[in-house]
Amino acid sequence: MLRDLSKQRILHVQLSNGKTWVEDVPPPDVKKYLGGRGLAAKWLYELTPAGANPLGPENVLIFGTGTLTGTSAPSSGRSSITTKSPTTNLYLKVSTGGHLGAEIKYAGYDYVIVHGASPKPGYLWIDDDKVELRNASHLWGKGTRETDDLIKEELGDHTIQTGCIGPAGENQVKFACFMVSRYNSASRGGIGAVFGSKNLKAIACRGTGGLRPTEGQKYFALTRKVRGNLAADAGSESLYNWGTAGSIPGLNEMGMLAANNFSKISIEHGERLSGQYLLNEGYLIGRESCFGCSTACHRYVRSNSARWGFVRDSGPELETVMSLGAECGVTDIEAVLQANVLCNNLGMDTISAGHVISWVMETSEKGLIPPEQAEGLDIRFGEAETELELLKRIAYRSTPLGDLLAEGTRSAAEEIGGDSWKWAIQAKGLEQSAVDTRAAKSYALAFAVNPRGPDHLMTETYAEFGFTEEARAVIREVTGDEKYANPTLLEKRAEIVLWHEECYAASEALGFCVFTSTAAFAVNPKNMAQMFSFALGIPLTEEELMLAGRRVVTIEKCFNVREGARREDDQLPWRMMNEPVPDGPNKGMITDRQILENLLDQYYATHGWDSKTSIPRQQTLKQLGIDDVCVGIPEIP
């Protein structure tokens, strides 16, 4: 049966008693918030009470498909999972690709909102309109790969789509992830720990329905055109050839290849971590695509030896080779492949896992980890064997050191003491992704104001580098002059961040991979608004789409304000603000406190937020039409 895209539905699941029910989404809300990430932000604010324990039953989990997910729109297979983060105690949105989101759409739902906690391990089985909480005791303790296999075997259908946690999520590691469609990771902020706290091992789905755009002929013609533009975009070719790790040579040349816990900006033999090396040396044996994607940036690789254990699996991504490779001083690509497989199977975010290990390596080298606390490991940069062993101890919390690191870098630094907090590359409690924000000012500002912590996966300001004509065109549109496509400049950074925030939020609400709109640029606000209009039969302009993106960003900010976050929480890791780039083309560059404060002043003013506290003003909330949502925060006139 075909379902109109304008008729969105929520599947509610109460884990405590197994009750499920379905609710329709009012069409005006779909236009106002666009769907996906947008509506999830609103519902998280309304359904999770202020001060809720992220690992308690009062915290809800919202799996939100994109409004266009499951359709012919290019690279529109993304879904968002929204909750309160156990890592930061603040707002958390994670995004994932794969095919689970489209399968949930075909089963007749756009959102799954999970309430409460199950008294025993279970998994959610969605079979069109039949919804069941099934026993998962036999799956508890299993890795994500085996869990996927066992669920499909139990249900007798190897075409169903799953998402699940591994042992790290069960043990509530603060950077546990949720693996989707076997190879796609919803990673940051401890999303897997929230699943674990609810005793929810997995979601499995089979959908046999379909979706019907309101103006099908116009919709299909437009999506074909945009798909062709995407294939011709300069960014897409690189992603297909080398994946995200194809950026390694360029970063090394620019002096922005973070290594040894950000104490270095390049590493000897760093090219061995690149997508080019994986291809040229025979490690790459295939490419994986998410639903509706022709770019196929995901890698499928095998090891050429078994010195670290034979690998035939997915990955690795740029951030993975940076965090588990360069940041830990490891350039043996086969060790990194094995570390990536361990993280995926055990269910851990590779960024945070790599950074907490790189932090403990530096801490040990500086003499703050005594031999008895090192648990017989040689904890220093470059020790791949140590890294692989620590990943296991963290996931299972099997030793005191593993248990300590499982709490994340901020907590570990507080426990170890000394000056170890100065090289804890985190803010708000989240480990920073591997962009050197000392030399890229839009990224620095975007990382500081990111509601979930310092990373690139809420606001990707890639255009500020001006690497392609498409990127320079974006900067011209946003600032009026492509001269601002220079990451070292301070001017116009607030405008650049604001545009990317709104575009990113709109992209995710609709279900687009943001590589299409903020790394490649074939998907843009104009054609996103047109696709929305043709698909739903609800007229939407480019300006309305970007305004909806700003609405979403502001609700996310208000959630954090309600939890007590203020301007002083919008910051960068200490090292990024106090230790200049040590050498290379950007030697001496830094984003110090004064620079960041000036950037924040510009950003808050552009948003209509109070400069002293960062709290959105009441007038701003009313103009955006969200004053009835963002209640319970201090009123700023």
VENMO-V108283 format. One record per residue. RES is the residue in one letter. PSI is psi in degrees with one decimal (NA if undefined). NEAR is the number of other C-alpha atoms within 8 Angstrom. Layout:
{{RES,PSI,NEAR} {RES,PSI,NEAR}}
This chain:
{{M,137.8,5} {L,138.2,7} {R,137.0,10} {D,134.4,10} {L,-23.9,13} {S,-15.5,10} {K,85.7,9} {Q,146.1,11} {R,144.8,12} {I,130.2,13} {L,114.4,13} {H,139.1,12} {V,119.7,12} {Q,106.7,12} {L,-28.4,13} {S,-30.9,9} {N,2.6,6} {G,5.3,9} {K,141.1,7} {T,150.5,9} {W,160.5,7} {V,140.7,8} {E,140.4,8} {D,147.8,8} {V,126.8,10} {P,127.7,7} {P,-37.6,9} {P,-32.3,6} {D,-32.9,10} {V,-44.6,12} {K,-38.3,10} {K,-36.6,7} {Y,-2.7,13} {L,-22.4,15} {G,-162.4,15} {G,-119.5,17} {R,-34.5,17} {G,-54.1,15} {L,-33.6,13} {A,-37.8,13} {A,-43.2,12} {K,-47.7,11} {W,-35.4,8} {L,-42.3,12} {Y,-40.6,12} {E,-31.2,8} {L,-25.7,8} {T,115.9,11} {P,154.4,9} {A,137.6,6} {G,7.6,5} {A,144.6,9} {N,120.3,10} {P,-26.9,12} {L,17.5,10} {G,166.1,11} {P,-18.6,11} {E,-15.0,11} {N,128.0,16} {V,155.1,14} {L,127.8,11} {I,111.8,14} {F,112.4,12} {G,117.0,16} {T,158.3,18} {G,152.5,20} {T,-33.0,12} {L,2.6,13} {T,136.6,17} {G,1.8,14} {T,-171.4,8} {S,-0.2,9} {A,136.9,13} {P,133.9,11} {S,41.7,14} {S,37.1,18} {G,16.1,19} {R,151.9,18} {S,156.3,17} {S,144.7,16} {I,125.9,13} {T,136.8,16} {T,-176.1,14} {K,133.5,12} {S,131.6,15} {P,-14.7,15} {T,-41.7,12} {T,-14.6,12} {N,27.3,10} {L,-172.7,12} {Y,143.2,14} {L,126.3,11} {K,128.8,10} {V,151.0,12} {S,146.4,10} {T,151.3,11} {G,-133.3,15} {G,-150.4,14} {H,-1.1,12} {L,-41.1,13} {G,-46.1,16} {A,-37.4,12} {E,-39.3,14} {I,-38.7,15} {K,-43.0,15} {Y,-21.0,15} {A,-10.0,15} {G,11.5,12} {Y,152.8,12} {D,-24.7,14} {Y,146.6,12} {V,116.7,12} {I,118.5,12} {V,123.0,11} {H,154.2,14} {G,-158.0,13} {A,142.8,13} {S,141.2,12} {P,-17.3,6} {K,162.6,7} {P,134.6,12} {G,168.2,14} {Y,152.8,13} {L,124.9,12} {W,115.8,11} {I,114.3,15} {D,84.8,10} {D,-121.2,13} {D,4.9,7} {K,119.7,6} {V,132.7,10} {E,137.6,8} {L,117.1,10} {R,154.2,8} {N,134.0,9} {A,19.6,10} {S,-35.9,8} {H,-12.9,5} {L,-17.4,9} {W,131.2,10} {G,-11.6,7} {K,151.1,9} {G,168.8,12} {T,-35.2,15} {R,-47.7,8} {E,-36.4,8} {T,-45.6,11} {D,-45.2,12} {D,-45.7,8} {L,-38.3,9} {I,-44.9,9} {K,-39.0,12} {E,-42.4,9} {E,-38.6,6} {L,-6.3,6} {G,29.3,6} {D,110.6,7} {H,7.5,6} {T,-6.9,6} {I,161.2,10} {Q,141.3,12} {T,161.1,13} {G,139.6,14} {C,166.1,13} {I,162.1,20} {G,-165.7,15} {P,-33.2,14} {A,-40.7,18} {G,-40.8,18} {E,-37.4,17} {N,6.9,11} {Q,42.0,13} {V,134.5,17} {K,-4.6,12} {F,33.2,19} {A,148.0,19} {C,178.4,18} {F,115.4,16} {M,129.1,16} {V,138.6,17} {S,37.7,11} {R,-46.0,10} {Y,-0.5,9} {N,133.3,10} {S,125.1,12} {A,105.7,13} {S,-50.0,16} {R,159.2,11} {G,10.8,15} {G,28.5,16} {I,-35.9,17} {G,-31.0,19} {A,-33.9,19} {V,-43.6,15} {F,-44.8,13} {G,-39.2,14} {S,-24.5,13} {K,2.8,13} {N,28.8,13} {L,101.6,14} {K,-36.6,16} {A,162.8,11} {I,128.9,12} {A,142.7,13} {C,141.5,15} {R,121.5,14} {G,134.1,13} {T,6.7,8} {G,-164.7,11} {G,179.4,9} {L,143.8,12} {R,109.6,10} {P,143.5,12} {T,-47.0,10} {E,74.7,10} {G,-44.4,10} {Q,-45.9,6} {K,-39.0,8} {Y,-48.3,12} {F,-36.3,9} {A,-42.9,8} {L,-43.7,9} {T,-33.6,12} {R,-42.0,10} {K,-45.4,8} {V,-37.6,13} {R,-40.4,11} {G,-40.8,8} {N,-37.7,9} {L,-41.6,13} {A,-29.9,10} {A,-10.3,8} {D,138.5,12} {A,-34.1,8} {G,-30.7,9} {S,-38.2,12} {E,-44.0,11} {S,-42.0,10} {L,-38.3,13} {Y,-45.8,10} {N,-46.5,8} {W,-3.3,14} {G,-174.5,14} {T,-28.0,10} {A,-3.7,15} {G,-12.2,14} {S,-10.7,10} {I,-50.4,14} {P,-41.8,10} {G,-41.7,7} {L,-40.0,10} {N,-42.4,12} {E,-35.5,7} {M,-4.3,10} {G,37.9,12} {M,25.1,12} {L,92.8,16} {A,129.7,16} {A,158.6,15} {N,55.6,13} {N,41.2,14} {F,12.7,10} {S,-13.4,8} {K,159.5,12} {I,9.4,15} {S,166.2,11} {I,139.2,10} {E,136.5,4} {H,24.3,6} {G,-25.6,13} {E,-20.5,8} {R,-8.3,10} {L,-1.1,15} {S,159.2,16} {G,-32.1,13} {Q,-41.4,9} {Y,-41.5,10} {L,-40.4,13} {L,-50.0,10} {N,-29.8,7} {E,9.0,7} {G,12.6,8} {Y,-33.0,11} {L,121.0,12} {I,-1.4,9} {G,168.7,7} {R,143.3,10} {E,142.8,9} {S,144.2,12} {C,173.8,11} {F,131.8,13} {G,12.5,13} {C,130.5,11} {S,-5.2,8} {T,-38.4,11} {A,57.9,12} {C,-19.8,13} {H,140.6,12} {R,151.3,15} {Y,121.6,13} {V,163.7,13} {R,153.7,11} {S,156.5,11} {N,-3.2,8} {S,178.5,8} {A,26.3,8} {R,-24.7,5} {W,10.3,8} {G,134.3,7} {F,136.5,11} {V,131.9,11} {R,92.7,8} {D,-170.9,8} {S,161.6,10} {G,-169.9,10} {P,159.8,11} {E,170.4,11} {L,-52.4,13} {E,-28.5,11} {T,-46.2,13} {V,-25.1,14} {M,-51.1,14} {S,-44.8,18} {L,-12.1,17} {G,-90.6,16} {A,-42.3,16} {E,-29.3,16} {C,6.7,19} {G,21.8,12} {V,122.0,15} {T,6.8,12} {D,104.2,10} {I,-29.8,10} {E,-32.7,10} {A,-38.3,10} {V,-38.9,13} {L,-43.6,12} {Q,-40.5,13} {A,-38.9,12} {N,-45.1,13} {V,-41.1,11} {L,-47.8,12} {C,-44.8,13} {N,-42.0,13} {N,-36.3,10} {L,-18.5,14} {G,59.1,20} {M,144.3,17} {D,123.0,14} {T,-30.3,13} {I,-55.9,13} {S,-38.6,14} {A,-46.3,14} {G,-39.1,14} {H,-34.6,16} {V,-31.4,12} {I,-40.8,12} {S,-35.0,14} {W,-45.4,13} {V,-28.7,10} {M,-46.6,12} {E,-40.6,12} {T,-40.0,11} {S,-44.2,12} {E,-26.7,9} {K,8.7,6} {G,14.0,7} {L,-1.5,10} {I,100.3,10} {P,157.2,8} {P,-39.8,7} {E,-24.5,6} {Q,-16.2,8} {A,-9.6,11} {E,36.7,7} {G,6.5,6} {L,147.9,6} {D,90.9,7} {I,93.3,11} {R,163.1,9} {F,140.3,11} {G,-7.4,8} {E,91.0,12} {A,-37.7,9} {E,-39.9,6} {T,-44.9,10} {E,-47.6,11} {L,-39.2,11} {E,-40.1,8} {L,-37.0,10} {L,-41.9,13} {K,-44.5,10} {R,-33.7,13} {I,-49.8,16} {A,-38.5,16} {Y,-3.9,11} {R,43.2,12} {S,-12.6,9} {T,163.9,8} {P,-41.3,8} {L,-42.2,11} {G,-41.0,15} {D,-40.0,13} {L,-48.6,10} {L,-25.8,12} {A,-17.5,12} {E,-7.8,13} {G,166.4,16} {T,-42.3,16} {R,-49.5,12} {S,-39.8,10} {A,-41.0,11} {A,-38.1,11} {E,-35.7,8} {E,-43.3,6} {I,-38.1,9} {G,-156.5,8} {G,-147.0,6} {D,15.1,6} {S,-21.7,11} {W,-23.4,11} {K,-27.2,9} {W,19.3,11} {A,104.4,14} {I,77.1,15} {Q,159.3,14} {A,145.9,14} {K,6.5,11} {G,-7.9,12} {L,135.0,16} {E,136.7,17} {Q,140.2,14} {S,169.7,10} {A,38.9,9} {V,130.2,9} {D,97.9,11} {T,2.5,11} {R,-25.7,13} {A,-2.1,13} {A,100.8,11} {K,-34.1,14} {S,-41.2,13} {Y,-40.6,13} {A,-47.7,13} {L,-45.1,14} {A,-39.6,14} {F,-39.7,14} {A,-38.3,12} {V,-5.3,10} {N,123.6,12} {P,-19.0,10} {R,-6.5,13} {G,177.1,16} {P,89.8,17} {D,177.3,10} {H,3.6,11} {L,23.1,5} {M,-29.7,9} {T,95.9,12} {E,104.6,13} {T,41.5,13} {Y,-30.5,9} {A,-23.3,13} {E,-18.6,14} {F,-22.1,9} {G,33.8,12} {F,-29.5,7} {T,163.6,8} {E,-37.5,7} {E,-40.6,9} {A,-42.9,16} {R,-32.8,14} {A,-38.4,9} {V,-45.8,9} {I,-38.8,17} {R,-43.2,11} {E,-41.3,8} {V,-39.3,9} {T,-17.4,11} {G,-8.8,7} {D,130.0,8} {E,-5.7,10} {K,-19.7,5} {Y,0.9,13} {A,63.3,11} {N,111.2,9} {P,-12.9,11} {T,-11.2,7} {L,153.9,8} {L,-24.1,7} {E,143.5,5} {K,13.0,8} {R,-38.8,12} {A,-42.7,13} {E,-40.4,11} {I,-44.1,14} {V,-44.2,14} {L,-45.3,11} {W,-45.2,9} {H,-36.2,12} {E,-49.9,14} {E,-43.2,14} {C,-40.9,14} {Y,-45.9,15} {A,-42.1,15} {A,-42.4,14} {S,-47.7,13} {E,-34.5,17} {A,-34.6,17} {L,-14.5,15} {G,10.1,16} {F,141.5,16} {C,131.0,13} {V,-9.9,10} {F,-25.8,8} {T,-19.5,13} {S,-19.9,14} {T,9.5,14} {A,-55.9,12} {A,166.3,15} {F,23.4,13} {A,-33.3,11} {V,121.2,11} {N,169.4,9} {P,-36.6,10} {K,-52.1,8} {N,-22.0,10} {M,-43.5,12} {A,-39.5,12} {Q,-42.6,10} {M,-42.0,12} {F,-47.4,14} {S,-46.8,11} {F,-36.0,15} {A,-41.6,15} {L,-14.7,12} {G,21.7,11} {I,110.4,9} {P,133.8,7} {L,128.2,11} {T,165.4,9} {E,-41.5,11} {E,-40.4,6} {E,-36.2,8} {L,-46.3,14} {M,-33.7,12} {L,-40.0,10} {A,-39.6,14} {G,-40.1,16} {R,-36.4,11} {R,-48.0,11} {V,-48.6,14} {V,-39.5,11} {T,-38.7,9} {I,-41.9,14} {E,-39.9,11} {K,-43.6,10} {C,-35.5,12} {F,-46.1,12} {N,-37.8,12} {V,-43.3,11} {R,-29.0,10} {E,2.4,10} {G,-0.8,6} {A,142.0,9} {R,-173.7,10} {R,-41.4,10} {E,-16.2,6} {D,-15.0,8} {D,86.4,10} {Q,178.6,11} {L,164.2,12} {P,148.3,13} {W,-44.2,11} {R,-37.7,10} {M,-26.1,14} {M,-7.4,13} {N,-16.0,9} {E,109.5,8} {P,160.1,11} {V,126.2,14} {P,-30.7,10} {D,-172.4,9} {G,-171.3,9} {P,-27.4,6} {N,21.2,10} {K,132.1,9} {G,-10.8,8} {M,147.6,9} {I,152.9,13} {T,86.8,14} {D,180.0,9} {R,-42.3,7} {Q,-43.7,6} {I,-46.7,8} {L,-41.5,12} {E,-39.8,8} {N,-40.7,8} {L,-40.0,12} {L,-41.2,11} {D,-46.4,9} {Q,-41.9,9} {Y,-48.5,11} {Y,-39.8,12} {A,-41.1,10} {T,-34.6,10} {H,-21.0,8} {G,33.7,9} {W,153.5,12} {D,128.2,12} {S,-29.4,11} {K,-40.0,5} {T,-19.8,7} {S,8.0,10} {I,130.0,13} {P,135.1,14} {R,152.4,12} {Q,-36.8,10} {Q,-39.0,7} {T,-44.5,10} {L,-39.8,12} {K,-40.5,9} {Q,-34.6,7} {L,-10.8,9} {G,30.0,7} {I,17.0,11} {D,-21.8,10} {D,-12.3,6} {V,-50.9,9} {C,68.8,12} {V,159.6,6} {G,12.8,5} {I,156.0,8} {P,137.2,5} {E,122.4,6} {I,116.4,8} {P,NA,5}}
